[in-house]
Amino acid sequence: MLTKESYQLPIAQPLTEAYMKQSDDRIAALYGYYSGSRQDWERRLLALEERSALRADKSKLAEVLRAYNGRLGASNEVMASIDRIAQGAPVVIGGQQAGLLTGPLLVIHKAVSIIQAAKSAAEQLGRDVVPVFWIAGEDHDWDEANHAYVVTAEQELRKLAVTRPEGPRASVSATRIESEAWDGLLRELDEALPSSEFKPSVLEKLSELSSRSGSLSDLFAGLLGYLFGSEGLVLIDADDRSLRELESPMFRTLLLRNDELEKAYAATAAHIQSFGYSLQAEVTPGSANLFLFHPERGGERTLLYKNETGFQDRRGHSMWSKEELLHIAEQQPELLSNNVLSRPIMQDYLFPVLGTVLGPGEIAYWALTGEAFRKLDMEMPILVPRMSYTLIEGTIAKNMTKYELELADVLERMEARKEAWLKQQDSLNVEQRFGAVKAAFQEMYQPLIDLAASVQAGLAKLGETNMAKIMEQIDYLEAKTTDANHKQFDAALRQLDRIATAIAPLGKPQERVLSMVIYWNRYGDAWLQKLLEAPYSRTGGHETVHL
């Protein structure tokens, strides 16, 4: 069996790595709190209690949450969680754009991390802490949300996708999906997934959920509710109209104090760059960091920019005075939407956020928001790095042991290890013997070229061209011989390819590509329970989970 090994996925963001490892004292001012400090969790709880009057009404928030989760058929555990929010319980929150069939596995990892962080905090603080998943349904990046990768019965990676209907670039939650599109997706999924004892129930559940889903966000929420309802995970879609009504006062504040906030973002960006770190989110001069669902363009999500008299779209084709937008914020808040820099503030206004679970890129761009929080007499919550997991099935683990592969080999150097293994099997020494012949040929042929050149200088080039053609033919024969020799190892190569597809599909970590449906189909609910029982750390990290 493959032994348990310690492996950390590379962190692409140096700023995030510095936060997680606390390796740079200069960045403490950017973040304030640190998820690995027990004292910081206690300090943050006290700060939440002191600033409770600055947040949205908790009773009204609970009403919105009950209505939204009730439409999803929420479990008793979820409704009990909402009751705790109504009574003032703090939350651990995290979110993601709605993805097809929940998108890549990292979304599941984030939900698990939210639940585990809430449990960990509750145990330390001796009080209820509620897990909340924020569905970023207001986002409009359809190509990021519309697909899922599964592994077929032939062990091949297959991409399933839903085509965006014709029309304006509205939010994902506002983009309607007809039943025919869901039916086509489920037929394609049925063809792709291998047969298993759980497959009929998986397809039945997906059929049931899709039949009452008008958007990708609806199906996304339905699946998360089904998977994590027993854990009391509360769901909310940022594009929910009732939630937008609660956001109205903060939208007004974001508009009224937009210039101050812009300066705050810019000043923090300059600090980050002065420390030698790059920016993960763009701080654009003149950007209001708010979107408007353009009422005259069918609800197209339009980024707002400031001008001399108010606000406009990017190209200046549409303009609004500050008074017009303040009126919209008060009377039609559903037309406004946050961007990556204003969303953290809005989230903290709505919820008593003890900690927010974030991926590496998010931790890097949240660093930009600290001064903006302070401008509004708020403060950034504790940033909790989400956990990463690699799921390893029994057959994959067995084959990794057979070929003496560690997780790092598969994730970092799989092709090199495959080539090295093939060379070890080459008892005919094809590469060495062809190499010897090529060296001997060059040694014998070069004097002939020199002889020809001594007779007529122009013959040197002809001789070199001739030698190159002969060498090319020897290389061709070597490649054909190598391929023929490798064919006897086809079964082994297929096993190696299956390992790569399962753990590093498309050359990326499993969590960034594969859909959870693969494991749901093979193991029912057991795979998810393994994740929920895996070791957890508030400072993030990576765990291998054997299925």
N, C-alpha and C positions, 0 to 999 in steps of 0.2 A: 504493500500500500504506500501511496505517496505520503511522506511525513509532513506534519504541519510545519509551515515555514513562516517566518516573519518577512513580509514584503510590503513596502510602501510605494504606492503609485506615485510617479513623478508629479510634482506640483508646478504647473506651468507659470504660475504667477509668483515672482520673487517677493512681492509685498505680502501676499497671503502666506507664503512660507515663513516670512519673518514674523508674522502675527502668530501663526500656529506654534512655532518653535521659540517665540519670544527672544529672538536673536538680535534685535535692533531696538535699543532703548528709545530711539528718537520717535518711533511710531506710536508709543503709548498715548501721546496726545491726540493722535488721529482717531483712536478707537475708544479710549476711556476705560472700558472694562475688558477683562480677559476671561474667556470661558473656563480656563483651567484653574482659576482662583476661586476657592470656596467663599472667601470673604466678599468677592465681587458679586456673587449671587445674592448674598444677604444685603449688600449695599444697594443693589438694583431694586430689590423688593421694597426697601424703605423709600427709595426715590419714587417708585410708582405710587405708593400710598400718599406721599406728600403732594404729588401732582395730579391726583385723581380728578380734581375739578377742571383740569384743562382738557380732559378727553371727552369723547362722545358719551352720551348717556348710556350706561351699561344696560339698563332695562330695555331701551329702544334697540340697542345692538342685539340683545338676546331675542327680541321679537323678530328681527330680520333673520337671524340665524335659525330660529325655529321654523320660520316659513320656508326658507331655502332648503334646509336639511329635511324638513317634512315632505317637501315635494319629491325628494329622492327616496322616500321610504326609510328614513333614518332609524337606526336601532335604538333601543331603550338606553344603551350606554351613551350614545351620542347626545340624546336629549337630556340625559343627566349631566353631561359635560356642559351643555348650554345653560342649564339651571345654575351651575357653579359660576359661570361667567356672569350671570345676572346677579349673583350674590357677591361679586367682586373678585373672583379668583383670577390670578394672573395667568398668562398663556405663554407657551412656547410655540412659535409660529414659523412657518416656512412655506415657500410656494414654488410654482413652476407654471410655465405655459401649458395649456391643455394639449396633450399629444394623443395621437391615434392609439387606441388600446393601452393607454397610459404612457405611450412613448417609450424611450429607452429605460433600462433598468435603474438608472440613477434616480429617476423619479420615485421609484419604490424605495430606494435607499434613503432618499430624503424624508419620505413619510415615516419610515422606520426610525430614522434619527430624531425626528420631531417627537415621536411617541416615547422613545427611550430618554431623550433629554428632559421631557416633562416628568417622567417617572423619577429620574435621577434628582431633579430639582425638588420635587415634592418630598422625596425621602429626606433630603438634607434640611429643607425648610420646615418640615412638619406641617404642611398645609397643601390643599389641592392646587395643582398646576395643570391646566388644560391644554392638550395638544390641538393645534389648529392648522389646517392646510389651506393656503391662499391660492386659489386657481386664478392665474393671470389671464382671464378670458378677454380682457380688454385689448390684449396684444393683437397685432394684425399680420404677423409673419406666418402666412399660411404654409409655405414650403417647409418651415421648421416643425410645424405641428401635424402635417397631414399624412405621415407615413409611419410604418413600423416594420422592423426586420424580424423574420422568423427563420428557423432552420427546418428544411423539408425532410421528408422521409429518406431522401437520397443524400442527406447531410450537406445540402447546399443552402447558401444564404439567399433568401428571397425577400424582396421589398414589396410590401403592400401599401397602397396609397389611395386616398380619396381625392378626386379632382375638385378644385374649387369651382363652385357655380359661377356663371357669368354675373358681373355686376361690380359695384364700387368696392374698394379695398376697405371693407368694414372690419370690425373686430372679429376674432375667431368665434366668440360666443354669439355674435349677431349674424354669422354666416350660416344660413339654413341648409341642412342636409336632408334630402328627400329619402323616403323609405327604399326606393329602388337602388340608391347608392349604398345603403347599408346592406341590402340583400346581396348586391354584387360583391361587396367586401367579404361577407360571411361565406359566400360560395368559394371565393378565392382562398380564404383561410382554411376552409374545409379541405380543399384540394392540397394545400401546402402542408398542413400539420400531419405528422405520422399518426397512425391509429394508436389508441391507448384506451385503457378502461375509463379514463376521465374525459375523453374527447366529447362524447355525446352531451355530458352535463355542461361542459365548457361552452360548446356551441349553443346549447339551449339558453344558458344564462346570458350570453352575448346577444342572442336574438331577442330575449326579453328586454334587456336594457336598451338595445338600439331601437326597439319599437316605440319607446317613449322618449327617445333622444332626438331633439331637433337640431343639434349642433355637435361638433367635436367636444365642446366643453361639457355638454350634458352627458355624453357617454363616458367621458373621462371621470366626471364626478360620480356617476353611477358605479363605475368600477372601483374607485377608491372607497366609496361607501360600503360596497360589498366586501372588499378585502379587509378593511380596517374598522368596520363598524363596531366590532366587539371590543376594540381598543379605545373606543370613545373619541375617535378622531373627528373633530368638527370641521366641516367644509364650508367654504364661502367662495363665490365667484366674484371677482373684482368688478365684473360687468353687470352685476345684479342691480336692477333699477332701485330697489329699496335701499340697498347699501349706499348707492350714490346720493340718495336723499340725506342720509346721515353724514355724508362727506361734505355737504354743502357749505357749512361754516369754514372748513379748512380750505376748500377751493377758493372762497373769498379771501382768506388770509394769504394764500399762495399768490393770488393776483395782486392784492394790495401791497404786499411786501416783496414783490418780484425782484425789484432792483437790488434790495438788500441781499436776497438769497442768491442772485446771480453773482454778486461780489464775493459772497461767502464760498460758493463753489469754486470760483476762480482763484481765490486766495489759497484754499486748501489744495487745489490742483498744483499751484506753484510750489507749495511746501513739499508735496509728494515728489515732484520732479527735482526739487533741490536736494532731496535725500538720495537721488539716483534711481528712482523707480519710474516706470512708465505708467501712463494712465490707462485703466481698463475701460473707462467710459469717456466719451467725448464731452468736454465742457465747451459748448459753442457760444461765442459772444452773441448776445442778443436773443438767445433762446429763452423762452418762458418756461421750459421744462414741463409743459402741459400740452395735451392734445385736445382738439375739438372734433367731435364727430360732425362733420360739415353738413348742416341741414339742407343745403342746396345741392349737394353732390351725393345724395343717397346714403348719407351717414359715413362717408369716407373719412378715415381717421387722419386728421391733418395736424401736423406739428405747428405750434404757434411761435411766432417771433415778434419781438417788440420793434416798434417804429416810433417816429417822433410824436405821433398822435394817439397811439394805442398799440394794437396788435395786428398781425397779418399772417398769411400763409408764407411758405418759403419763397415763392416767386412774386409775392405782392399782388396776386390776382384777387384775393379777398381780404377785406380789412374790417376790424371791429374796434370800437373805442373801449376803453377800460370799463366804462359804465355799462356798455352792452354786455360785456363778458361777466361783470359782476351781477347783472340781472339774470343772465343764464345760470350762473352759479347758484343763485337763490331760487329761481323758478324752474329751471330745467337742468339740474346738475347731471342728469344722465347723459348730457351732451359733452361733458368734460371727462378727461381721462389723464392719468398720471404717466410720467415717463420713469426711467430707471432712477433718476435722482430725486424726484418728488414722491415716488411710491413709498420709500421707507418712512417718510414723514407722515404720510396719510395712514399707513398701517399702524404707526405708533399713536396716532390721534384716535383711531377707532378702538384699538385693543390695548389692554394693560400688558405690554410685551415685556416679559422677563428676559427672554432670549429669542433670537431668530436664527434658524438653521439655514446655512448658506453653503453653496458650492464655492470652489476656489476663485472663479471669476467674480462671483458676487461679493466675496469678502474684499477683493481688491477694489471694486468700484464703490462699495459702501464707505470706504475710507474718505471719499469725497464729500460725504454728507454731514460729518461731525459738526462743523461750524454752522451749517444751515440749521441743524437741530437747535443749537445754542441760541441762534438769532430768535427763535420762536419760544424760548424758555423751555425747551425740551432737551432730551439727551438721547444719544444713540443707545439702543439696548445692547445686551451682551450678544456678540456674534459667535455662533456655535458652528464650527465646521462640521458638515455632514460626514457621516461614515461612508466608506466605500467597501464593497464586498465583491469577491469573485466566487461565483457558484461553480463547483466542480462535481460533475456526476461520476458515478462509480466506474463506468467504462473509460471515461476520460482519465481518471486518476490511475487506473490500471495500466493504460497505455503510456501515460507519462512515466510511470515506474519502469515499464518495459524498455523505453528508449532513454531512460536516465535523464529526464527533463524536469527541471525545477520551474516554478511559476515565472521567475525572472527570465529563464531561457525562452519561454513561449512569448512573453510580452516584449522582450527586448531584442532577441536574436534568433528567431525561429528559423528563418531561411538559412542562416549560417549553420545552425545546428543540423538542419536537414541535409545540407550539402556535406557537412563533416561526416554524418552517419553514412551517407551513400559512399563516400570515399573509403570508409572503413570496410564496406562490404565488397569493395572492388578487388577480388582475388587475382584478377587478370592484370592488374596494374595498368589499365588502359592509358591513363593520363601520363604516367611515367614512361611507358614504352613509346607512345606517340611523341612525347617530348624528346626522347633520346634520338628517334629517327629524324625529327625536324632539326635538331642540333647537328647531327651527323651530315644531313643533306646540305645545310647551310655551309658547313665546314668544307665539304667537297666541292660545292658549286661556286663558292666565292673565287677560288683560283681561276676558274673558267671565265668568270666575268672580267677578272683582272687581265687575263690573256687576251680576250676579245678587245678590251679597251686599249691594250698596248698596240694592237694592229690598227684600230680606228677608234678615236676617243668617243665618237657618238654611239658606239656599241655598248658602252657602260650602262647607259640608261635603259637600253633594250634588254640587257642582261638582268638588270635589277627588276624590271617589270616582269620578265619571264619567271624569275625566281619567286616573286610575290604571288604570281598565278599558281605556281606549283604548290607553294606553301598554303595557299587558300584551299586548294583541292585536298591537301593532307588534313587541314583543319576540318573540312567538310566531312571527310571520312571518319575523323576522330569523333565529331559530334554524332554522326549516325551510329557509330559503334557504341558510344556512351549511352545513347538513348536505348539502343537494343539491349545493352547490358542492364540498364535500369528497369526495363520492363518486367524482369523477374522479381522486382521489388515493388510492383504496383500496389499490392495489398498493404504493404508497410507504408508506402507514401500516402495512401488514402487515410490510413490511421493517423499519420502525422498531420495531414490536412484537416482532419476532423478535430484534432486537438486545437489547431490554430483557429478554426471556425468557432469553436465553443468558447475559447478563452480570449482570443485576440482577433475578432472578426474585422475585416477590412484594415487589419494592422493597428486597431485601436483597442483600448481596454473594453472588455465585455460590456460594462455598465453604460458605455456611450453609444452602443449600437443595438444590442439584442432586446427584444420585447419580453416582458414577463409571461406572455401567453405560452411561450415555449415550455416553461417550467410548470405553469398551471396545468397545461395539457398532459405533461408526463407524471406529475406528482400530486395532482389535486391541490389541496390547501397545505400539504405538509411542507412544501418548499418555503412558504412564507413563514411558517412557524419556526423553521430553522433560522431564518433571518432575525426574527424577533427574539430568539434565544441566544444569538451570537453575542460575543463580548462587545461592550459599548464604552466609548470614551468621549467625554465632553470636548476634548481637544481634537477630535477626528481621528483618522487613521484608516487602515485597511485590514480586513479580515478575510481569510479563505473560509468558505462554508461548503462542507462536503455533503452532497445529497445522496 
